[in-house]
């Protein structure tokens, strides 16, 4: 049985393994969270039992202590639990640093992968990740082998206006010419902050204007000085366990859209006062105008939000 903390991580596991993976919330049938962001405690609730001989949990660094508690309560005695993750990644949004604490406790068998094998060594992303983790600088051209992948580029610039120009240029043509990368299909902008000229708020305004500009025939909805437009990339920013969704091709229906899920606005209906959003896993949900505080533009997202994939 395969599980991950987020919908996007579960989807990736399914794509890579060919087996169905589920989010931990869905697998455990965890209820809503309260106003403080903590899982509601039910007097007799011990989690939905997991009927599996082996449970593999990916992206463990995202699992907080409440989610881990439910997971441990839900596995049967004798079930093998395999936890996969990177303790050097950002810790969970919720309380606790579960994976790191488990490793440091030395109470369970731990396998630490620290060797870059031949295939992985061709990726400059992987090589540089290891170098940064060890306090070293990025790999130089002289250290790069001939068969290295061209998958990592560092643009050394400190002027914020010029950095913004670089981002816009990369998103509106340079990466398309370099590798036929389409922004809406292949590109995600990450930034450390929400504020400032390079924060998510300003970046999203600029990128919306150049990637999905206003025109006379395109439907729009303004909400609290933010304009949502058909074709916009958006992100769900809080768990909503009640919102109804459909998948047209599979005739599947259900409820629940969770923090970090990304989609595209496909319609805006002024008569019904709702916005239709198709998420990356093909489910379609409808948001009433009064519920638009649950979404925000995702042309650019914070690094912390990115860990919720």
Order of alpha helices (4+ residues) and beta strands (2+ residues): beta-alpha-beta-alpha-beta-alpha-beta-alpha-alpha-alpha-alpha-alpha-alpha-beta-alpha-beta-beta-beta-beta-beta-beta-beta-beta-beta-beta-alpha
